[in-house]
C-alpha cells in the first residue's frame, strides 16, 4: 500500500507500535528452558491487550501468533514444544493486523553461550538493515537495497539467504513490490513516496543458506546445509529522505 491520508499514517504507526512492543516483550522473556510456544504466548498477549491480531494466522492460517525460528530454521518457524537452549540463535518475526492495517518486523535474539561468530553474524544483519534504510528513498531503484545488503554480508564473510526477500505491506502481509536482499537486474522499479514496505535482510553463516527446505509441519523453512541464519526487519514508509520506521522500539 501507499500512504494516502493522515489516517493511513496514524493507523500504520499504531499497529507498528504494537509489533514493536510484542517483540520487546518476547526478547525480554527469551531464556533457556522456555518453549517456543510459551514465548509465542508472550507476544500473543501483547497483541490481544492492544486489540491486534496475528496477521499470518488471520491471512494464511499460520498455527501460532509469531514465527519463531531457531538456529538453522530461517523463517516461518511454528511455535511448539521445543525448549530453548543456551547459545540458541532465535529469529522472532511478528506481523500484526489492527484496524485493517498490517505491520511486520523481526529481530534476532542470541542466548548466552553462542559462538562469537554468531554474534558477528547478527550484528552484520543489523548493519545491513541500516544500510538498506539509507538507500530506500523515493526515486531510488529498488535494486539498491539488495546491492547494499549483499555488499555488507560479503564484506563480513557471510551469505545472503536468496530464497526470501522483503516486500510491500500495509493492508496484507505480502504485497508488491518484492525487495531482494541481493543485487539482481530483475528487481526493477523505483521506490515511490508513501510506499509501505518491509525491508528484511536474512543472512547465514559463511557460504551457507544457499538452498532452503520445508519441515514436515509445512511451514518452517531451514537451511539445507545446516547453516545458522539471522534476520532483522522493519516496516517503513518511503519518503524523500530516510524512510519512516513504523516498527521502531516503543518508548
For each residue, the residues with C-beta under 8 A, 3 or more apart:
1: 8 168 169 170 171 175 195 196
2: 170 192 193 194 195 196
3: 8 9 12 194 196 237
4: 8 194
5: 8 9
6: 9 10
7: 10 11
8: 1 3 4 5 11 12 101
9: 3 5 6 12 13 237
10: 6 7 13 14
11: 7 8 14 15 98 99 100 101
12: 3 8 9 15 16 101 103 170 196 235 237 246
13: 9 10 16 17 246
14: 10 11 17 18 98 99 101
15: 11 12 18 19 52 96 97 98 99 101 102 103 246
16: 12 13 19 20 103 105 235 245 246 247 248
17: 13 14 20 21 246 247 250
18: 14 15 21 22 46 47 50 52 96 98 103
19: 15 16 22 23 94 95 96 103 104 105 235 247
20: 16 17 23 24 105 247 248 249 250
21: 17 18 24 25 46 50 250
22: 18 19 25 26 42 43 46 47 66 94 96
23: 19 20 26 27 43 92 94 105 106 107 247
24: 20 21 27 28 249 250
25: 21 22 28 29 42 43 45 46
26: 22 23 29 30 39 42 43 66 92 94 109
27: 23 24 30 92 107 109
28: 24 25
29: 25 26 34 39 42
30: 26 27 34 39 84 90 92 109 111
31: 34 84 111
32: 83 84 85 86 88 111
33: 83 84
34: 29 30 31 38 39 83 84
35: 38 39 79 80 81 82 83 84
36: 39 40 68 70 77 79 80 81 82 84
37: 40 41 64 79 80 81
38: 34 35 41 42
39: 26 29 30 34 35 36 42 43 68 79 84 92
40: 36 37 43 44 64 65 66 68 79
41: 37 38 44 45 65
42: 22 25 26 29 38 39 45 46
43: 22 23 25 26 39 40 46 47 65 66 92 94
44: 40 41 47 48 54 65 66
45: 25 41 42 48 49
46: 18 21 22 25 42 43 49 50
47: 18 22 43 44 50 52 53 54 65 94 96
48: 44 45 51 52
49: 45 46
50: 18 21 46 47 98
51: 48 98
52: 15 18 47 48 96 97 98
53: 47 57 58 96 97 98
54: 44 47 57 58 62 64 65 66 95 96 97
55: 58 59 95 96 97 102 104 172 173
56: 59 60 62 64 67 95 173
57: 53 54 60 61 62 63 64 65
58: 53 54 55 97
59: 55 56 97 172 173
60: 56 57 173
61: 57
62: 54 56 57 67 76 78 219
63: 57 78 79 217 219
64: 37 40 54 56 57 67 68 78 79
65: 40 41 43 44 47 54 57 79 94
66: 22 26 40 43 44 54 79 92 93 94
67: 56 62 64 75 76 77 78 91 92 93 94 95 106
68: 36 39 40 64 77 78 79 90 91 92 93
69: 73 74 75 76 77 90 91 93 220 221 222 229 231
70: 36 73 77 82 84 88 89 90 91
71: 88 89 228
72: 222 223 226 227 228 229
73: 69 70 77 91 215 220 221 222 229
74: 69 91 161 164 202 204 209 212 221 222 223 229 231
75: 67 69 91 93 164 202 221 229 231
76: 62 67 69 93 219 220 221
77: 36 67 68 69 70 73 91 219 220
78: 62 63 64 67 68 217 219 220
79: 35 36 37 39 40 63 64 65 66 68
80: 35 36 37
81: 35 36 37
82: 35 36 70
83: 32 33 34 35
84: 30 31 32 33 34 35 36 39 70 88 90 111
85: 32 88 111
86: 32 111 112 113
87: 110 111 112 113 114 115 118
88: 32 70 71 84 85 110 111 114
89: 70 71 108 109 110 114 118 121 122 228 229 230
90: 30 68 69 70 84 108 109 110 111
91: 67 68 69 70 73 74 75 77 106 107 108 229 230 231
92: 23 26 27 30 39 43 66 67 68 106 107 108 109
93: 66 67 68 69 75 76 104 105 106 231 233
94: 19 22 23 26 43 47 65 66 67 104 105 106
95: 19 54 55 56 67 102 103 104 105 169 173
96: 15 18 19 22 47 52 53 54 55 102 103
97: 15 52 53 54 55 58 59 100 101 102
98: 11 14 15 18 50 51 52 53 101
99: 11 14 15
100: 11 97 171
101: 8 11 12 14 15 97 98 170 171
102: 15 55 95 96 97 169 170 171 172 173
103: 12 15 16 18 19 95 96 169 170 235 246 247
104: 19 55 93 94 95 169 173 198 200 233 235 247
105: 16 19 20 23 93 94 95 198 233 234 235 247
106: 23 67 91 92 93 94 200 231 232 233
107: 23 27 91 92 231 232 233
108: 89 90 91 92 122 125 230 231 232
109: 26 27 30 89 90 92
110: 87 88 89 90 114 118 119 122
111: 30 31 32 84 85 86 87 88 90 114
112: 86 87
113: 86 87
114: 87 88 89 110 111 118 119
115: 87 118 119
116: 119 120
117: 120 121 205
118: 87 89 110 114 115 121 122 205 228 230
119: 110 114 115 116 122 123
120: 116 117 123 124 156
121: 89 117 118 124 125 156 158 203 204 205 228 230
122: 89 108 110 118 119 125 126 230
123: 119 120 126 127
124: 120 121 127 128 152 153 156 158 203 230
125: 108 121 122 128 129 201 202 203 230 231 232
126: 122 123 129 130 232
127: 123 124 130 131 152 156
128: 124 125 131 132 148 149 152 153 181 201 203 232
129: 125 126 132 133 149 199 200 201 232 233 234
130: 126 127 133 134
131: 127 128 134 135 148 149 151 152
132: 128 129 135 136 145 148 149 199 201
133: 129 130 136 199 234 236 242 243 245
134: 130 131 148 242
135: 131 132 140 144 145 147 148
136: 132 133 140 144 145 191 197 199 236 238 243
137: 140 191 238 239 240 241 242 243
138: 190 191 192 193 195 238 239 240
139: 190 191 192 240
140: 135 136 137 144 190 191
141: 144 187 189 190 191
142: 145 177 179 187 188 189 190 191
143: 146 147 180 183 184 185 187 188
144: 135 136 140 141 147 148
145: 132 135 136 142 148 149 166 179 180 181 187 199
146: 143 149 150 179 180 181 182 183 184 187
147: 135 143 144 150 151 183
148: 128 131 132 134 135 144 145 151 152
149: 128 129 131 132 145 146 152 153 160 181 182 201
150: 146 147 153 154 160 181 182 183
151: 131 147 148 154 155
152: 124 127 128 131 148 149 155 156 201
153: 124 128 149 150 156 158 159 160 201 203
154: 150 151 157 158 159
155: 151 152
156: 120 121 124 127 152 153
157: 154 206
158: 121 124 153 154 203 204 205 206
159: 153 154 203 204 205 206 207 208 209 210 227
160: 149 150 153 181 182 201 202 203 204 209
161: 74 164 181 202 203 204 209 212 223 229
162: 180 181 182 210
163: 211 212 221
164: 74 75 161 181 200 202 212 221
165: 178 179 180 181 200
166: 145 178 179 180 181 197 198 199 200 233
167: 174 175 176 177 178 179 197 198
168: 1 174 175 176 177 195 196 197 198
169: 1 95 102 103 104 172 173 174 175 196 197 198 235
170: 1 2 12 101 102 103 175 196 235
171: 1 100 101 102 175
172: 55 59 102 169 175
173: 55 56 59 60 95 102 104 169
174: 167 168 169
175: 1 167 168 169 170 171 172
176: 167 168
177: 142 167 168 187 189 197
178: 165 166 167 187
179: 142 145 146 165 166 167 187 197 199
180: 143 145 146 162 165 166 183 184 186 187
181: 128 145 146 149 150 160 161 162 164 165 166 200 201 202
182: 146 149 150 160 162
183: 143 146 147 150 180 187
184: 143 146 180 187
185: 143 188
186: 180
187: 141 142 143 145 146 177 178 179 180 183 184
188: 142 143 185
189: 141 142 177
190: 138 139 140 141 142
191: 136 137 138 139 140 141 142 195 197 238
192: 2 138 139 195 238
193: 2 138 238 239 240
194: 2 3 4 237 238 239
195: 1 2 138 168 191 192 237 238
196: 1 2 3 12 168 169 170 235 236 237 238
197: 136 166 167 168 169 177 179 191 235 236 238
198: 104 105 166 167 168 169 233 234 235 236
199: 129 132 133 136 145 166 179 233 234 236
200: 104 106 129 164 165 166 181 231 232 233 234
201: 125 128 129 132 149 152 153 160 181 231 232 233
202: 74 75 125 160 161 164 181 209 229 230 231
203: 121 124 125 128 153 158 159 160 161 209 229 230 231
204: 74 121 158 159 160 161 208 209 223 227 228 229 230
205: 117 118 121 158 159 208 209 227 228 229
206: 157 158 159
207: 159 210 227
208: 159 204 205 223 225 226 227 228 229
209: 74 159 160 161 202 203 204 205 212 223 225 227 229
210: 159 162 207 224 225
211: 163 223 224 225
212: 74 161 163 164 209 221 222 223 224
213: 221 222 223 224
214: 218 219 220 221
215: 73 218 219 220 221 222
216:
217: 63 78 220
218: 214 215
219: 62 63 76 77 78 214 215
220: 69 73 76 77 78 214 215 217
221: 69 73 74 75 76 163 164 212 213 214 215
222: 69 72 73 74 212 213 215
223: 72 74 161 204 208 209 211 212 213 226 227 228 229
224: 210 211 212 213
225: 208 209 210 211
226: 72 208 223
227: 72 159 204 205 207 208 209 223
228: 71 72 89 118 121 204 205 208 223
229: 69 72 73 74 75 89 91 161 202 203 204 205 208 209 223
230: 89 91 108 118 121 122 124 125 202 203 204
231: 69 74 75 91 93 106 107 108 125 200 201 202 203
232: 106 107 108 125 126 128 129 200 201
233: 93 104 105 106 107 129 166 198 199 200 201 247
234: 105 129 133 198 199 200 245 246 247 248
235: 12 16 19 103 104 105 169 170 196 197 198 245 246 247
236: 133 136 196 197 198 199 243 244 245 246
237: 3 9 12 194 195 196 243 244 246
238: 136 137 138 191 192 193 194 195 196 197 243
239: 137 138 193 194 242 243 244
240: 137 138 139 193
241: 137
242: 133 134 137 239
243: 133 136 137 236 237 238 239
244: 236 237 239
245: 16 133 234 235 236 248
246: 12 13 15 16 17 103 234 235 236 237
247: 16 17 19 20 23 103 104 105 233 234 235
248: 16 20 234 245
249: 20 24
250: 17 20 21 24
251:
